[in-house]
């Protein structure tokens, strides 16, 4: 569990298209086996330290003739941003995916001061 002790707590959020492989014949649509798409996202302003980040699929367009397999996660979380990672495997065909995310953490505050 993350304990927040700052006088100022920030929440940032967004909705981002990760890919649209149906349009250009990309690997998520035409490939097989393990596949991954990664996108780096930057917060509107930096947090004091790495925040807690929640990600979820807000839209996915999958081929109905194959199994729907998807894993979405936040990785490499820093005070400035994170990577959202979408993974699939097997014969799954993904035309498009969009994610929604939310970050909650401590912000710098004017009353914060450092001795050195």
SVG drawing of the C-alpha trace seen along z (x, -y; Angstrom):
<svg xmlns="http://www.w3.org/2000/svg" viewBox="-17 -28 40 47">
<polyline fill="none" stroke="black" stroke-width="0.4" points="0.0,0.0 1.2,-3.5 0.9,-6.1 0.5,-9.7 1.9,-12.3 2.0,-15.4 -0.1,-18.4 -0.9,-18.3 -2.3,-15.2 -2.5,-15.2 -4.7,-13.1 -3.8,-13.0 -5.7,-11.0 -5.9,-10.4 -7.4,-8.4 -4.9,-7.4 -5.1,-5.3 -2.3,-2.7 -2.5,-1.4 -4.7,-1.0 -3.1,2.0 -6.1,2.8 -5.5,-0.3 -1.9,0.5 -1.6,4.3 0.4,4.1 1.5,7.1 -1.3,6.9 -3.7,7.5 -1.7,9.8 0.8,11.5 0.7,14.6 2.3,15.5 3.5,13.2 3.2,9.5 3.6,6.3 2.9,2.6 4.4,0.0 3.7,-3.7 5.4,-6.2 3.1,-8.8 4.1,-12.0 2.1,-13.5 0.9,-17.1 3.2,-18.0 5.6,-15.9 4.6,-14.2 6.9,-14.3 7.7,-10.6 6.3,-7.8 2.5,-7.8 0.1,-4.9 -1.0,-4.3 -4.2,-2.4 -4.7,-1.5 -7.6,0.2 -8.9,0.8 -11.4,-1.8 -11.9,-0.4 -10.7,2.8 -11.6,4.0 -10.9,7.7 -11.4,10.3 -14.4,12.5 -13.0,15.5 -10.1,15.9 -9.8,15.9 -9.7,12.5 -6.5,12.3 -5.2,9.1 -3.0,7.9 -2.6,4.2 -0.2,2.8 1.6,-0.3 5.4,0.2 8.5,-2.0 6.5,-4.4 8.4,-7.6 7.5,-11.0 7.3,-12.2 5.4,-9.5 5.1,-5.8 4.9,-3.2 1.6,-1.6 2.1,1.9 -0.5,4.0 0.3,7.7 -1.5,10.4 -0.5,13.9 -1.6,17.0 -3.9,16.4 -5.6,13.3 -6.1,10.5 -6.4,7.0 -7.4,4.2 -7.3,1.3 -6.9,0.6 -7.3,-2.5 -6.5,-2.8 -7.7,-5.0 -5.4,-5.7 -5.3,-7.5 -2.3,-8.4 -2.6,-9.4 0.3,-10.7 2.0,-13.4 2.8,-16.7 5.4,-19.3 4.0,-22.0 5.2,-25.5 5.6,-24.7 8.0,-21.8 11.6,-22.7 14.9,-20.9 17.7,-21.5 20.5,-20.6"/>
</svg>
